[in-house]
Amino acid sequence: MPPIIREDCPCPNTACSRHTLCDECEASRAESGGLPFCRRPKRSLLGRIRKMLAGGSR
């Protein structure tokens, strides 16, 4: 099966060796218990503002 290549990859880390390679990226993130950037839940604008006002670094 050919690898899934996503030319419009939304991940901001363009220096990553797995950028645009969805299968490899997802497998790599799954090993560490995480999700790739494109599969993470989107935070609302209000949520981002609250985080900024609280001074959180997460």
Secondary structure by P-SEA (a helix, b strand, c coil): ccccccccccccccccccccaaaaaaaaaaaaccccccccccccaaaaaaaaaacccc
